[in-house]
Amino acid sequence: MLPARPGIHAFTLAAPGILGNRDAAASVTGAATTGPVALRACYRAVMDLVQLAPSVYACLQEDRGLGCSNSGLVSRAGGLVVDTFWDLPHTRELVATYARVTDEPARRVVNTHHNGDHCWGNQLFRDAEIIGHRACAAAFGHDAAPAMLQGMKALAGGDDPALAAFAAALAPWDFRGIELTPPTTVLDDRLDLDLDGIAVELLYVGPAHTAGDVIVHLPAQRIVFTGDVLFRRCTPIGWEGTYAKWIEALDRVIALAPDVVVPGHGPICGVEGPREMKAYLEYVRGESRRFFAAGLSTLDAAKRLDLGPYARWTEPERLLFNVERAYREFRGEPFDAPIDAMAIFRGMHELRAALRPAAA
């Protein structure tokens, strides 16, 4: 067992809810079963810090919907953080959480991709080396700007129900003061690091969720931090990339045979997580092809598609985004073709109402 430290207490894998997610107890089955180290809950406030191995941690935000991402820490050789959070208040909480188990700010930050909920807190890691894929660095600033999202929050009480719902989802976040801070070190295929005896492999697996997806593999500890290549028990959404490449990326995670997988969103799992999400993607792509051949619109296809067990994943209305991605592929459009995100979000608002009885 790991040595006792102030503020750290052990929990059993069957302890429900300790990871801040109602499905957490089921999701960690099999994690850390091949060695003497069990997962430990270290800190609980807005987020949970979980020790995965000596000097290796995950910081998990409860899956409350939009933007609730996860992070990781290797507290050796000055420290390496995997992903920051969507705004400065949440990232300050992340920094304070990691300070419970390390004596100095991390010298390195890895961004698994460029979406703001994984990198808009970079500026709080002053003087740190920020590492990401070349496509991740190039895409910084191409998403909705922090100031625009902050302004949209005022629409929560407006007359447009779709905009009001999106604005309400932004309520927990404060985008003021964010200075986009892109990677200072870029990789193309892989980058290998040695953190005082802990080998860390940064592996490019995109374009899957985005063009610049990187996973973080600790081979000796059999741990993988996936970024948004993996969503666990919450419906995935893909901004760029193709179904084939996303499935290939999940196969690559599975082939690493990890004991512990930390997804970009949702609870910790083992290889059952990427296997289950791969099945979801294959199913949605197959059903979308059938509806595309029948001439249905993406919204009509999403309404008719039987989600089965996937209807219980959080935010099942994201299905529309995934059907839209499949249709773009069937039309032969490039993986990074521009999308009308607001039109899709409006459709998702309509689909949410249609799916609610199935998800209840």
C-alpha positions as CSV (number, residue, x, y, z in Angstrom):
1,M,0.0,0.0,0.0
2,L,1.0,3.6,-0.5
3,P,2.4,5.4,2.6
4,A,-0.1,7.4,4.6
5,R,0.0,11.2,4.1
6,P,-2.0,13.9,5.8
7,G,-5.3,14.5,4.0
8,I,-5.1,11.2,2.1
9,H,-7.5,8.4,2.9
10,A,-8.0,5.0,1.1
11,F,-11.3,3.9,-0.4
12,T,-12.4,0.5,-1.8
13,L,-13.2,0.1,-5.4
14,A,-16.8,-0.5,-4.5
15,A,-17.2,2.9,-2.7
16,P,-20.1,4.5,-4.6
17,G,-19.8,8.1,-5.7
18,I,-16.2,8.7,-4.5
19,L,-15.2,9.8,-8.0
20,G,-18.0,12.3,-8.2
21,N,-20.1,10.3,-10.7
22,R,-23.0,8.0,-10.0
23,D,-21.4,5.3,-12.3
24,A,-17.9,5.6,-10.8
25,A,-18.1,2.5,-8.7
26,A,-18.8,0.3,-11.7
27,S,-16.3,2.1,-13.9
28,V,-13.2,1.5,-11.9
29,T,-13.7,-2.3,-11.7
30,G,-10.4,-3.9,-12.6
31,A,-8.3,-0.7,-12.2
32,A,-5.0,-1.2,-10.5
33,T,-5.7,-4.9,-10.0
34,T,-2.3,-6.2,-11.2
35,G,-0.1,-4.5,-8.6
36,P,-0.1,-3.6,-4.9
37,V,-1.3,0.0,-5.4
38,A,-5.0,0.6,-5.0
39,L,-6.7,3.9,-6.1
40,R,-7.0,6.4,-3.3
41,A,-9.2,9.4,-2.8
42,C,-7.0,12.3,-1.8
43,Y,-9.1,15.5,-1.8
44,R,-12.7,16.3,-2.3
45,A,-14.1,19.8,-2.9
46,V,-15.5,20.8,-6.3
47,M,-13.3,18.1,-7.8
48,D,-11.8,14.8,-6.7
49,L,-8.1,14.0,-6.6
50,V,-7.4,10.3,-7.0
51,Q,-4.0,8.7,-6.6
52,L,-3.5,6.1,-9.4
53,A,0.1,5.1,-8.6
54,P,3.1,6.5,-6.6
55,S,3.5,10.1,-7.8
56,V,0.6,9.8,-10.3
57,Y,-2.8,11.4,-9.9
58,A,-6.0,12.2,-11.7
59,C,-8.2,15.2,-10.9
60,L,-11.8,14.5,-11.8
61,Q,-14.6,17.0,-12.2
62,E,-18.1,15.6,-11.7
63,D,-19.8,15.1,-15.1
64,R,-22.4,18.0,-14.8
65,G,-22.3,18.5,-18.6
66,L,-20.6,21.0,-20.8
67,G,-16.9,21.6,-20.0
68,C,-16.5,19.2,-17.0
69,S,-13.2,17.7,-18.0
70,N,-10.5,15.7,-16.2
71,S,-6.8,16.4,-15.6
72,G,-3.7,14.4,-14.5
73,L,-0.5,14.9,-12.6
74,V,2.9,13.2,-12.5
75,S,4.6,14.8,-9.4
76,R,8.2,13.9,-10.4
77,A,11.0,16.0,-11.9
78,G,9.2,19.3,-11.3
79,G,5.8,17.8,-12.2
80,L,3.8,17.3,-15.4
81,V,0.1,18.2,-15.6
82,V,-2.2,16.7,-18.2
83,D,-4.7,19.4,-19.3
84,T,-5.9,22.5,-17.5
85,F,-9.6,23.5,-17.1
86,W,-12.0,25.7,-19.0
87,D,-11.8,28.9,-16.9
88,L,-9.5,30.5,-14.4
89,P,-11.5,29.8,-11.2
90,H,-11.7,26.1,-11.9
91,T,-8.0,25.9,-12.9
92,R,-7.1,27.8,-9.7
93,E,-9.0,25.0,-7.8
94,L,-7.0,22.5,-9.8
95,V,-3.7,24.2,-8.9
96,A,-4.7,24.2,-5.2
97,T,-5.8,20.6,-5.4
98,Y,-2.4,19.5,-6.8
99,A,-0.6,21.6,-4.2
100,R,-1.9,19.0,-1.6
101,V,0.4,16.4,-3.0
102,T,3.3,18.4,-4.5
103,D,5.5,21.2,-3.2
104,E,5.9,23.3,-6.4
105,P,3.9,24.3,-9.5
106,A,4.3,21.9,-12.4
107,R,7.1,22.7,-14.8
108,R,5.3,21.0,-17.7
109,V,1.7,21.0,-19.0
110,V,0.5,18.7,-21.7
111,N,-2.5,19.8,-23.7
112,T,-4.2,16.7,-25.2
113,H,-6.0,19.0,-27.7
114,H,-6.9,22.6,-28.3
115,N,-10.5,22.7,-27.0
116,G,-10.8,25.3,-24.3
117,D,-12.0,23.0,-21.5
118,H,-8.6,21.3,-21.7
119,C,-6.3,24.4,-22.1
120,W,-7.8,27.7,-21.3
121,G,-6.3,27.6,-17.8
122,N,-2.7,27.3,-19.2
123,Q,-1.8,30.8,-18.2
124,L,-1.9,29.9,-14.5
125,F,1.1,27.6,-14.9
126,R,3.5,30.5,-15.4
127,D,6.9,29.7,-16.8
128,A,5.9,26.1,-17.5
129,E,6.8,24.3,-20.7
130,I,3.5,23.7,-22.5
131,I,3.5,20.7,-24.8
132,G,1.0,19.8,-27.5
133,H,0.7,18.5,-31.0
134,R,1.6,20.8,-33.8
135,A,-2.1,20.9,-34.9
136,C,-3.2,21.7,-31.4
137,A,-0.9,24.7,-31.3
138,A,-2.0,25.9,-34.7
139,A,-5.7,25.7,-33.7
140,F,-5.4,27.9,-30.6
141,G,-7.8,30.8,-31.0
142,H,-9.9,29.1,-33.7
143,D,-12.7,28.1,-31.2
144,A,-15.3,30.5,-29.8
145,A,-13.4,33.2,-27.9
146,P,-13.6,33.3,-24.1
147,A,-15.1,36.9,-24.3
148,M,-17.8,35.6,-26.7
149,L,-18.8,32.8,-24.3
150,Q,-18.9,35.2,-21.4
151,G,-21.2,37.4,-23.3
152,M,-23.5,34.6,-24.2
153,K,-24.2,33.9,-20.6
154,A,-26.5,36.9,-20.6
155,L,-28.8,35.1,-23.0
156,A,-29.9,32.6,-20.3
157,G,-33.2,34.4,-19.8
158,G,-33.8,35.3,-23.4
159,D,-36.6,34.5,-25.7
160,D,-34.7,32.0,-27.9
161,P,-35.0,28.7,-26.1
162,A,-32.0,27.0,-27.8
163,L,-29.7,30.0,-27.0
164,A,-31.1,30.2,-23.5
165,A,-30.4,26.6,-22.9
166,F,-26.9,26.9,-24.1
167,A,-26.3,30.0,-22.1
168,A,-27.6,28.3,-19.0
169,A,-25.1,25.5,-19.5
170,L,-22.4,28.1,-19.3
171,A,-23.5,29.3,-15.9
172,P,-20.9,27.4,-13.9
173,W,-18.1,29.0,-15.9
174,D,-16.4,32.4,-15.7
175,F,-14.4,33.2,-18.9
176,R,-13.2,36.6,-17.7
177,G,-9.4,37.2,-17.8
178,I,-8.4,34.3,-19.9
179,E,-5.3,34.8,-22.0
180,L,-4.9,32.0,-24.6
181,T,-1.6,30.4,-23.9
182,P,-0.7,27.9,-26.7
183,P,1.9,25.1,-26.5
184,T,5.6,26.2,-26.5
185,T,6.9,22.7,-27.4
186,V,5.2,20.8,-30.3
187,L,5.4,17.2,-31.3
188,D,4.4,15.4,-34.5
189,D,4.3,11.7,-33.9
190,R,5.4,11.1,-30.3
191,L,7.5,12.6,-27.5
192,D,9.2,10.5,-24.8
193,L,9.9,12.0,-21.3
194,D,11.7,10.6,-18.3
195,L,10.4,12.1,-15.1
196,D,12.9,10.9,-12.5
197,G,12.3,7.3,-13.4
198,I,8.7,7.5,-14.6
199,A,8.6,7.0,-18.4
200,V,5.9,9.2,-20.1
201,E,5.0,8.7,-23.7
202,L,3.0,11.4,-25.5
203,L,1.5,9.7,-28.5
204,Y,-0.3,11.4,-31.4
205,V,-3.5,9.6,-32.4
206,G,-5.4,12.2,-34.4
207,P,-7.4,13.4,-36.2
208,A,-10.0,11.7,-34.0
209,H,-11.9,14.1,-31.6
210,T,-9.8,16.9,-33.0
211,A,-6.9,17.2,-35.5
212,G,-4.3,17.3,-32.8
213,D,-5.3,14.6,-30.3
214,V,-2.5,13.3,-28.0
215,I,-2.8,10.6,-25.4
216,V,-0.4,10.3,-22.4
217,H,0.9,6.8,-21.6
218,L,2.7,5.7,-18.5
219,P,3.8,2.2,-19.6
220,A,5.3,1.0,-16.2
221,Q,2.2,2.1,-14.3
222,R,-0.1,0.9,-17.1
223,I,-2.0,4.2,-17.1
224,V,-3.4,6.2,-20.0
225,F,-4.7,9.7,-20.0
226,T,-6.8,9.9,-23.1
227,G,-8.1,13.5,-23.4
228,D,-11.3,13.6,-25.4
229,V,-10.3,10.5,-27.4
230,L,-12.4,8.9,-24.7
231,F,-15.7,10.0,-23.1
232,R,-16.9,7.6,-20.4
233,R,-20.6,7.2,-19.7
234,C,-21.2,10.6,-21.4
235,T,-22.0,11.0,-25.1
236,P,-18.9,11.9,-27.1
237,I,-18.8,14.8,-29.5
238,G,-16.3,15.2,-32.3
239,W,-15.3,18.5,-33.8
240,E,-12.8,17.3,-36.4
241,G,-11.4,13.9,-37.6
242,T,-13.1,10.9,-39.0
243,Y,-14.9,7.9,-37.5
244,A,-12.2,5.6,-38.8
245,K,-9.4,7.6,-37.2
246,W,-11.4,7.9,-33.9
247,I,-12.0,4.2,-33.8
248,E,-8.3,3.6,-34.6
249,A,-7.3,5.9,-31.7
250,L,-9.5,3.9,-29.4
251,D,-8.0,0.7,-30.7
252,R,-4.6,2.1,-29.9
253,V,-5.6,2.8,-26.3
254,I,-6.9,-0.8,-26.0
255,A,-3.7,-2.2,-27.5
256,L,-1.6,-0.5,-24.8
257,A,-3.5,-2.8,-22.3
258,P,-3.7,-0.2,-19.5
259,D,-5.1,-1.1,-16.1
260,V,-6.3,2.5,-15.6
261,V,-7.8,4.8,-18.2
262,V,-8.5,8.4,-17.4
263,P,-10.9,9.8,-20.0
264,G,-11.3,13.4,-21.0
265,H,-14.8,13.4,-19.5
266,G,-16.4,11.0,-17.1
267,P,-15.2,8.5,-14.5
268,I,-12.0,6.4,-14.5
269,C,-12.3,3.0,-16.2
270,G,-10.2,0.2,-17.6
271,V,-10.1,-1.0,-21.2
272,E,-13.9,-1.6,-21.1
273,G,-14.2,2.2,-21.5
274,P,-12.6,2.6,-24.9
275,R,-14.2,-0.7,-26.0
276,E,-17.7,0.5,-25.2
277,M,-17.2,3.9,-26.8
278,K,-15.8,2.2,-29.9
279,A,-19.0,0.1,-30.1
280,Y,-21.1,3.4,-29.8
281,L,-19.2,5.0,-32.7
282,E,-19.5,1.9,-34.9
283,Y,-23.2,1.7,-34.1
284,V,-24.0,5.3,-34.8
285,R,-21.9,5.3,-38.0
286,G,-23.8,2.2,-39.3
287,E,-27.2,3.6,-38.4
288,S,-26.4,7.0,-39.9
289,R,-25.3,5.3,-43.2
290,R,-28.7,3.6,-43.3
291,F,-30.6,6.8,-42.7
292,F,-28.4,8.8,-45.1
293,A,-29.2,6.2,-47.9
294,A,-32.9,6.7,-47.1
295,G,-32.6,10.4,-47.6
296,L,-33.4,11.5,-44.1
297,S,-32.1,14.8,-42.6
298,T,-29.6,14.5,-39.8
299,L,-32.2,15.6,-37.3
300,D,-34.8,13.1,-38.5
301,A,-32.1,10.4,-38.5
302,A,-31.1,11.3,-34.9
303,K,-34.7,11.2,-33.8
304,R,-35.2,7.7,-35.3
305,L,-32.0,6.2,-34.2
306,D,-32.6,3.8,-31.3
307,L,-29.8,4.6,-28.7
308,G,-30.6,1.5,-26.6
309,P,-28.3,1.5,-23.5
310,Y,-26.5,4.6,-24.8
311,A,-29.6,6.7,-24.1
312,R,-28.6,6.7,-20.4
313,W,-25.3,8.3,-21.1
314,T,-25.3,12.0,-20.2
315,E,-26.2,14.5,-22.9
316,P,-27.5,11.9,-25.4
317,E,-28.7,14.8,-27.7
318,R,-25.0,15.1,-28.8
319,L,-26.0,12.2,-31.1
320,L,-27.0,14.9,-33.6
321,F,-23.4,16.1,-33.8
322,N,-22.2,12.6,-34.4
323,V,-24.8,11.9,-37.1
324,E,-23.8,15.2,-38.7
325,R,-20.2,14.1,-38.7
326,A,-21.1,10.8,-40.4
327,Y,-23.2,12.6,-43.1
328,R,-20.2,14.9,-43.8
329,E,-18.1,11.8,-44.4
330,F,-20.7,10.1,-46.6
331,R,-20.8,13.3,-48.7
332,G,-17.0,13.2,-49.1
333,E,-16.3,16.4,-47.2
334,P,-12.9,16.9,-45.6
335,F,-12.6,16.0,-41.9
336,D,-12.0,19.6,-41.0
337,A,-14.7,21.2,-43.1
338,P,-16.4,24.2,-41.5
339,I,-19.5,23.3,-39.5
340,D,-22.5,25.4,-38.5
341,A,-22.2,24.7,-34.8
342,M,-25.1,27.0,-33.8
343,A,-27.5,25.3,-36.2
344,I,-26.5,21.9,-34.8
345,F,-26.9,23.2,-31.2
346,R,-30.4,24.3,-32.1
347,G,-31.1,20.9,-33.4
348,M,-29.7,19.3,-30.3
349,H,-32.1,21.4,-28.2
350,E,-35.0,20.0,-30.2
351,L,-33.6,16.4,-30.0
352,R,-33.1,16.7,-26.2
353,A,-36.9,17.0,-25.8
354,A,-37.5,14.1,-28.1
355,L,-35.0,11.9,-26.3
356,R,-36.0,12.7,-22.8
357,P,-38.6,9.9,-22.4
358,A,-36.1,7.3,-23.5
359,A,-33.4,8.5,-21.2
360,A,-35.7,8.7,-18.1
